[in-house]
Amino acid sequence: MNNPTPLPGGVLGDIKVVELCHLIAGPYCGMLLADEGADVIKVEPPQGELTRSREPIRTTEQGAMSGYFASLNRRKRSITLDLKNESGSELLHRLLSDADVFITNMRGAALGRLGIHPAELQQRYPKLIIVSMSGFGLFDAGVDANRAGLAMVAEALSGTTGLTRDREGRPTWCGFALGDIVTGMTAHSSVLLGLRERERTGRGRLLDLSLTESTLPLATVALARVQSSDANLSKVAGANDFHGVPYGTFAASDGYYNIGVNRDDFWVRLCRAMGRPDLVDDPRYATYVERASRQREVEELLEAWSTQLTRQQVVDALTEVDVPVAPVLTMAEVLDNEHFAARGTFVEVDDAIGGTLLQPGDPTGFAVRTPARVPRLGEHRDSILAEIGMTDSQIEALADGGAFGPTRHVSATA
């Protein structure tokens, strides 16, 4: 595939982003923007963003780095500011004064106490694109406005946890921060749309995103089903919500695989792969409606066959007859997967302490091709402040006054 020559510095090479974020949703949005060329200045508290202290932490002679933090913060520049200190707060405003975008996933009440509530910033910086990510939203959220919000909370409220069920039909959490990543992706889109709108109007915008509403579209089809599904199907209990039968995760002799028989012709192909052509015209299984009424029975037929084979043998047999299937891989297997290697899916990232990490790249296809690196805490302080006209002596005076926190960080410009 011939792609055009990428723009020097990336498609967002002229965009300045100030990120005041922690954990997953906000940092993921900021990382995508940095991958696409934006200058993302990560403002951290003096002790560092929360995930800098989260395990797993790798330590070398050059320092320590959390894999959690590294996975969400490549290509950013780091500065520490004590926002409870008057000088530290003023520096944040200096950064915002010529920024294009401000992203945060701190709670509105906390931002208000710091004097940087998004609504206040919108009045002060009318051209700024402000993206707020919170559990339930800043406005029109009633008593929920300042509730603690996590991805799993949003997944429960949006109904998506109820769509992930075990064989007995009991809701099961998906096991990872799905709602956070979806919210980060939504925020990324919001930034791009906000920038496009500003090109046309000259005005910025305050975008009030919630984990709950960002997660809810994952249930779009399920919401339609509950409003229009056949009464007979609505009585079916089990692990899937009318996607197909069999549909989900099943066992092989040495692992698990996912299969999706969401069409009757796939059922015909599956029967042939299993060596059970007698099931093709069996009226108990010939149509989805009949299979759905006998879901457990169909699943037992499938596993009676697949548990006699290895995972790879199952995948090969079903791929041969063009039934949607994939092995359920461990994270270690994902890193070694030939498909991802051929696609160039992973980017090698310098962890800033002498090692590298393989991370999923920006899936948009607009990532810059420059080396990716994780910032050390506060390492870009001097270069960032020099860009807004501050001298070394002024920076030292600010440090003495506690603008960067009680501990003076030695800055290495990069």
Buried (B, 14 or more C-beta within 10 A) or exposed (E): EEEEEBBEBBBBBEBBBBBBBBBBBBBBBBBBBBBBBBBBBBBBBBBBBBBBEEEEBBEEEEEEBBBBBBBBBBBBBBBBBBBBBEBBBBBBEBBBEEBBBBBBBBBBEBBBEBBBBBBEBBEEBEEBBBBBBBBBBBEEBEEBBBEEBBBBBBBBBBBBBBBBBEBEBEBBEBEEBBBBBBBBBBBBBBBBEBBEBBEEEEEBBBBBBBBBBBBBEBBEEBEEBEEEBEEEBEEBEBBBBBBBBBBBEBBBEEBBBBBBBBEBEBBBBBBBBBEBEEBBEEEEBBEBEBBBBBBEEBBEBBBEBBEEBBBEBBBEBBEEBEBBBBBBBEEEEBEEBEEBEEEEBBBEBBBBBEEEBBBEBBEEEBBBEEEBBBBBBBBBBBBBBBBEEBEEEEBEEBBEEBBBBEEEBEBEEE
